[in-house]
Amino acid sequence: MDDLKQLRCKLLVKRAELAARRDNAHRHARRASGPLNPDFAEQAVERQNDEVVARIGESATAEIAAIDRALGRIDQGLYGICARCGEAIDPRRLEARPYADLCLSCSDKQ
């Protein structure tokens, strides 16, 4: 039980970090720092940066959703059980990716 409490805390800390990253990406997308540079070459670089930052925001949002699902599985007593086949997820996989909801075999099939 203490392990699950520690895991919950770890997931919540990670979630907060990701939410901050996502929020920074959204602020960047709204050009909170100011409009594009008037120089065309600089605008091209800024737009490329915008694309990278947008992907970072999307990635953070997806990871937050995965963490939320993991927190829900902890609450339901289903943490560590593959959502597809119902088998136990290898503890090494959960250590590497604590919000994994599929065993390696099912993940490979996806």
Phi and psi in degrees as a GROMACS rama.xvg file:
@    title "Ramachandran Plot"
@    xaxis  label "Phi"
@    yaxis  label "Psi"
@TYPE xy
-62.7165  -35.0246  ASP-2
-60.5985  -41.2834  ASP-3
-69.3776  -34.0289  LEU-4
-65.9085  -42.9512  LYS-5
-64.2353  -41.7823  GLN-6
-62.1016  -44.8229  LEU-7
-57.6254  -45.765  ARG-8
-61.4305  -44.1202  CYS-9
-60.7723  -43.8923  LYS-10
-66.1117  -38.7702  LEU-11
-67.4133  -37.9032  LEU-12
-64.3173  -46.3066  VAL-13
-61.3065  -39.9498  LYS-14
-62.3129  -42.7308  ARG-15
-63.9074  -41.3651  ALA-16
-61.2036  -44.2441  GLU-17
-67.0754  -37.7437  LEU-18
-63.8571  -39.6854  ALA-19
-64.2449  -42.1439  ALA-20
-62.6303  -44.3725  ARG-21
-63.0269  -43.2213  ARG-22
-64.9694  -38.3589  ASP-23
-63.5118  -39.8483  ASN-24
-64.5056  -39.9472  ALA-25
-66.9161  -39.7307  HIS-26
-62.937  -41.5794  ARG-27
-61.1049  -42.6229  HIS-28
-64.224  -31.116  ALA-29
-84.5315  3.70077  ARG-30
58.6995  44.4677  ARG-31
-60.1684  -24.992  ALA-32
-85.7775  -5.04454  SER-33
128.041  171.446  GLY-34
-71.2343  171.758  PRO-35
-61.2609  151.215  LEU-36
-62.3188  140.394  ASN-37
-67.3159  -21.8869  PRO-38
-72.8643  127.294  ASP-39
-60.5396  -42.9932  PHE-40
-62.7158  -41.3965  ALA-41
-66.4276  -36.6897  GLU-42
-60.318  -41.0106  GLN-43
-61.0661  -43.5266  ALA-44
-65.3735  -43.557  VAL-45
-62.3286  -39.0759  GLU-46
-68.1986  -36.8986  ARG-47
-63.2169  -41.8916  GLN-48
-61.7891  -39.176  ASN-49
-58.2512  -41.6853  ASP-50
-64.0429  -42.1432  GLU-51
-63.9764  -45.6937  VAL-52
-64.8273  -37.3027  VAL-53
-62.4451  -41.7863  ALA-54
-64.7273  -38.5287  ARG-55
-61.6692  -43.4045  ILE-56
-63.4216  -41.6567  GLY-57
-64.9494  -42.1891  GLU-58
-63.2008  -43.448  SER-59
-62.8256  -41.8137  ALA-60
-62.5067  -42.8338  THR-61
-65.5316  -39.9811  ALA-62
-68.8476  -36.5209  GLU-63
-61.3478  -43.3654  ILE-64
-61.3137  -40.9947  ALA-65
-64.668  -39.9412  ALA-66
-65.1082  -42.2746  ILE-67
-60.8272  -39.44  ASP-68
-64.8689  -40.5938  ARG-69
-63.3452  -41.5306  ALA-70
-63.2528  -38.729  LEU-71
-64.4624  -39.9742  GLY-72
-66.9433  -35.1935  ARG-73
-60.9066  -47.4886  ILE-74
-61.2204  -34.4031  ASP-75
-87.3009  -4.08153  GLN-76
76.4078  20.7576  GLY-77
-109.799  6.16129  LEU-78
-63.7774  135.079  TYR-79
88.9696  1.85652  GLY-80
-108.487  129.893  ILE-81
-61.518  128.824  CYS-82
-69.2892  -18.5556  ALA-83
-95.9663  -54.4472  ARG-84
-101.841  -13.7923  CYS-85
83.552  1.24013  GLY-86
-82.4982  161.283  GLU-87
-67.7545  140.399  ALA-88
-85.4893  133.646  ILE-89
-53.1373  128.157  ASP-90
-56.0804  -30.9654  PRO-91
-65.485  -36.0527  ARG-92
-66.7408  -42.336  ARG-93
-67.3854  -32.1685  LEU-94
-67.9119  -40.3764  GLU-95
-73.6728  -36.7767  ALA-96
-139.129  83.9911  ARG-97
-62.2422  -13.9089  PRO-98
-102.991  13.0477  TYR-99
-62.9185  134.138  ALA-100
-115.179  0.622349  ASP-101
-124.587  145.043  LEU-102
-69.2011  167.69  CYS-103
-61.4202  -39.6865  LEU-104
-62.2891  -47.0294  SER-105
-69.6468  -35.0413  CYS-106
-64.1706  -39.3306  SER-107
-65.4462  -31.3639  ASP-108
-74.478  -19.8154  LYS-109
